Amino acid sequence: MIEITKLDKSRLSLDQSTFEAFDLAVRGEVLTSEHGGYDEARRVFNGMINKRPALIARCTGVADVIQCVNFARENSLLTAVRGGGHGAPGNAVCDGGLMIDLSLMNGIRVDPQARVAWVEGGAALGDVDHETQAFGLAVPAGVVSTTGVGGLTTGGGYGWLRGKHGMTIDNLLAVEMVTPDGQFRRASETENTDLFWAIRGGGGNFGVVTTFEFRLHEVGPMLMVCNPMYAAEHAREVMRGWRAFMENAPDEFTTEFFFWTIPEFPHFPEETHGQDVVIPCGVYNGPVEEGEKFVQPLRELAPMLVDGSAPMRFVDIQSMFDIYLPYGDVICYWKALYMDRLDDDMIDTFVEHFLDRPGKQCPLVLHDLRGASGRVPADSTAFPGRHW
């Protein structure tokens, strides 16, 4: 017997014949805690999450997903869907229920002439960048290569290209998905339009997306990265300088402002280890020479401790934070809000809270959302955070 949790938190006993029938219906492996690979399959990005599903179905295609959704619905099972497993709350895994694992469904097909990519629901951003950059193309998506495409896209999708090309959902042309009734559906601007509106920013509760169809853009391969690090004692003047600089910045420049502590990594000078810094970080999506000239004022806001500014390959930009966020090893909790302004009082508050934070591992990050992503009508997608 296998004990499995239902939606109402009660327990259901699956006899051996029921389990074997489900196992036979799914081409991929169906794991219990007795199987090798179970612990690795339930592992997600946030090391704080330690949930133990009763069953993990490692889907290999749409047919497997349909079988899983039907099995879950018919038995009213507590169910989680794992794409990349990168979500901080750990919703990709559940205690005692059924985990539908899409991680083996990570295929990508690119049509360089049409500038369209088809991405399976278990792919990570690094998979997408690898395939699209072979043709000098990219999907606007994310800043960490291990992030799953599914959760990022259905949640909205901020990345280094958002200023010029918008959010990930602004470049989504269509999806193929299995809805809770077990039906396979395509949703786009002309098919199942309500569903297409909802999955662009409304989260992952509308079904299991098996394929995303994205519009691609010419990007790179080399872009200019702005990454000057200033001692925290200069935080106020640097932040005010960054604010003034961005008032007339073009769409080509996407920026994030970091309050950070330099870790004890060998690529940083030893004398800087453990120092609190502020970083007006950004990427210029255009010619490198043009970008280097444009970002120069951000490298002159105060005396610099370290300057990581340099031309970089787009695929390397997409993974430059990975080393600081090792998958499964980060114990993390996030909290965020939207701001309609950044005045001097708010800058003072940021600096005070950063210097008084409970641990050196706690960064503060401001995402500047101006540009193309802010010009999309608020009601055109379910994403709520464009206009504040």
KOLPA-851585 format. One line per 2 residues: number of its first residue (from 0); for each residue x, y, z of C-alpha. Coordinates in steps of 0.05 Angstrom, whole numbers. Layout:
N
NUM	X,Y,Z; ...;
This chain:
388
0	0,0,0; 21,72,-15;
2	-8,126,29; -21,190,-10;
4	-50,257,12; -114,284,-19;
6	-134,357,-29; -175,356,35;
8	-113,332,73; -143,263,84;
10	-103,201,65; -117,152,9;
12	-88,82,8; -66,61,-62;
14	-64,-14,-69; -9,-46,-110;
16	-52,-58,-171; -74,15,-174;
18	-2,39,-168; 22,-11,-221;
20	-33,11,-269; -12,84,-261;
22	62,65,-268; 47,28,-333;
24	6,86,-361; 65,135,-351;
26	125,123,-397; 172,160,-350;
28	192,133,-282; 143,138,-224;
30	183,143,-160; 167,129,-88;
32	213,141,-29; 240,71,-38;
34	267,85,-108; 337,109,-124;
36	336,180,-150; 277,200,-106;
38	315,250,-63; 347,283,-123;
40	280,288,-159; 246,322,-100;
42	303,372,-92; 287,444,-111;
44	325,509,-113; 309,534,-43;
46	347,491,6; 297,510,60;
48	245,466,26; 245,393,47;
50	179,363,24; 169,289,10;
52	117,271,-43; 85,202,-41;
54	95,196,-116; 140,232,-166;
56	120,222,-239; 179,239,-284;
58	141,256,-347; 173,247,-415;
60	117,277,-458; 47,304,-463;
62	16,235,-457; 49,226,-389;
64	23,294,-366; -48,276,-387;
66	-44,211,-348; -19,247,-286;
68	-71,302,-288; -127,251,-297;
70	-101,208,-241; -95,267,-195;
72	-165,293,-212; -199,225,-207;
74	-169,213,-138; -172,285,-113;
76	-98,284,-99; -55,340,-71;
78	-12,356,-132; 49,398,-148;
80	80,412,-216; 155,419,-223;
82	184,457,-282; 252,483,-261;
84	237,480,-186; 265,550,-177;
86	206,583,-141; 225,606,-72;
88	161,581,-37; 174,510,-59;
90	107,501,-95; 141,453,-144;
92	139,398,-92; 87,376,-41;
94	86,335,23; 51,268,14;
96	19,282,-53; 35,273,-127;
98	92,312,-158; 87,320,-234;
100	159,329,-254; 171,360,-323;
102	247,366,-317; 259,312,-369;
104	216,352,-418; 269,403,-435;
106	272,401,-511; 278,466,-551;
108	268,478,-625; 288,544,-659;
110	265,571,-726; 318,625,-740;
112	282,651,-802; 215,660,-767;
114	251,680,-702; 208,633,-661;
116	227,582,-609; 186,524,-581;
118	207,507,-510; 183,448,-469;
120	156,461,-399; 215,431,-361;
122	270,471,-394; 314,520,-356;
124	336,588,-382; 406,563,-395;
126	377,510,-442; 340,564,-480;
128	399,612,-485; 445,556,-509;
130	399,539,-567; 376,609,-587;
132	445,642,-583; 470,592,-635;
134	431,636,-683; 446,703,-650;
136	376,705,-620; 346,707,-550;
138	282,705,-510; 276,761,-458;
140	277,719,-396; 308,718,-327;
142	377,731,-297; 396,662,-269;
144	408,605,-318; 379,551,-273;
146	311,585,-269; 255,544,-300;
148	220,573,-361; 151,551,-337;
150	148,587,-270; 184,648,-296;
152	138,657,-356; 71,644,-322;
154	93,693,-267; 113,748,-316;
156	188,744,-327; 239,799,-313;
158	306,796,-349; 363,837,-377;
160	326,850,-442; 262,878,-412;
162	278,951,-427; 280,940,-502;
164	238,878,-512; 192,874,-452;
166	178,818,-403; 178,744,-420;
168	102,743,-425; 105,801,-475;
170	143,754,-522; 98,693,-512;
172	61,675,-576; 24,613,-553;
174	25,555,-505; 4,482,-508;
176	-21,456,-442; -61,403,-405;
178	-118,435,-366; -146,404,-301;
180	-200,367,-340; -144,327,-375;
182	-154,361,-442; -96,383,-486;
184	-107,454,-508; -71,509,-547;
186	-78,580,-524; -58,643,-561;
188	-86,711,-582; -135,673,-628;
190	-148,608,-590; -173,600,-519;
192	-159,674,-509; -183,678,-437;
194	-135,622,-418; -78,656,-456;
196	-92,721,-418; -92,685,-351;
198	-27,645,-359; 11,709,-377;
200	26,731,-306; -30,695,-270;
202	14,639,-245; 13,564,-255;
204	-56,545,-230; -91,539,-297;
206	-59,475,-321; 7,444,-339;
208	42,480,-396; 79,429,-438;
210	105,477,-493; 117,552,-496;
212	122,587,-563; 165,650,-560;
214	183,708,-605; 258,716,-611;
216	302,778,-619; 371,791,-646;
218	417,797,-586; 493,796,-577;
220	532,753,-577; 571,807,-539;
222	538,860,-495; 566,913,-447;
224	556,898,-373; 559,955,-323;
226	581,928,-255; 618,979,-211;
228	621,965,-137; 623,1023,-88;
230	634,1020,-12; 568,1026,27;
232	592,1092,57; 578,1122,-12;
234	510,1088,-18; 467,1151,-16;
236	506,1190,-68; 512,1130,-114;
238	438,1114,-110; 419,1186,-124;
240	467,1187,-182; 437,1123,-210;
242	367,1152,-202; 386,1215,-241;
244	422,1175,-294; 361,1131,-308;
246	314,1190,-318; 336,1195,-391;
248	363,1125,-403; 343,1091,-469;
250	306,1025,-473; 371,991,-491;
252	395,996,-419; 364,951,-367;
254	387,961,-295; 383,933,-225;
256	411,966,-163; 443,920,-112;
258	459,927,-38; 507,869,-28;
260	565,842,12; 626,818,-27;
262	635,744,-13; 701,708,0;
264	709,686,-72; 778,685,-105;
266	757,730,-163; 748,788,-114;
268	810,821,-82; 820,792,-13;
270	819,860,20; 747,871,-5;
272	719,806,24; 662,819,72;
274	654,892,52; 584,921,43;
276	576,952,-26; 524,983,-73;
278	524,965,-147; 487,1003,-202;
280	488,941,-246; 461,939,-317;
282	465,911,-387; 465,951,-451;
284	429,915,-507; 464,945,-567;
286	534,953,-596; 588,943,-544;
288	626,1007,-560; 562,1047,-554;
290	544,1013,-488; 613,1024,-458;
292	609,1098,-471; 538,1102,-446;
294	550,1069,-378; 615,1106,-363;
296	580,1158,-317; 555,1101,-273;
298	628,1081,-263; 646,1150,-237;
300	595,1162,-182; 645,1153,-126;
302	712,1119,-113; 705,1047,-135;
304	726,985,-96; 719,936,-154;
306	697,946,-226; 668,885,-259;
308	644,924,-319; 664,892,-385;
310	637,866,-451; 610,796,-440;
312	576,742,-481; 501,742,-471;
314	502,670,-448; 553,688,-395;
316	512,748,-372; 453,702,-363;
318	493,657,-316; 536,709,-280;
320	495,704,-216; 493,627,-215;
322	556,621,-173; 524,661,-117;
324	459,622,-120; 478,547,-123;
326	417,505,-138; 390,470,-76;
328	443,500,-29; 414,569,-17;
330	370,576,45; 326,632,22;
332	265,675,36; 243,732,-9;
334	198,791,2; 182,845,-49;
336	138,904,-64; 127,955,-120;
338	145,1028,-112; 117,1086,-152;
340	177,1131,-137; 246,1133,-108;
342	254,1197,-67; 310,1217,-19;
344	272,1192,42; 264,1124,10;
346	338,1122,-8; 355,1137,65;
348	308,1081,87; 341,1031,40;
350	410,1048,64; 391,1046,138;
352	357,978,131; 415,949,90;
354	466,969,142; 422,943,198;
356	400,877,165; 403,813,206;
358	455,777,164; 509,791,113;
360	476,741,66; 414,786,57;
362	419,830,-5; 370,884,-26;
364	355,891,-100; 316,945,-138;
366	291,926,-207; 280,986,-252;
368	218,970,-294; 216,1027,-344;
370	221,1016,-419; 181,969,-464;
372	154,927,-406; 120,989,-377;
374	86,1009,-441; 42,947,-447;
376	-31,962,-428; -45,939,-358;
378	-106,897,-377; -74,860,-435;
380	-46,805,-390; -59,780,-320;
382	7,808,-295; -8,861,-242;
384	57,899,-235; 68,943,-295;
386	40,1011,-275; 51,1039,-206;
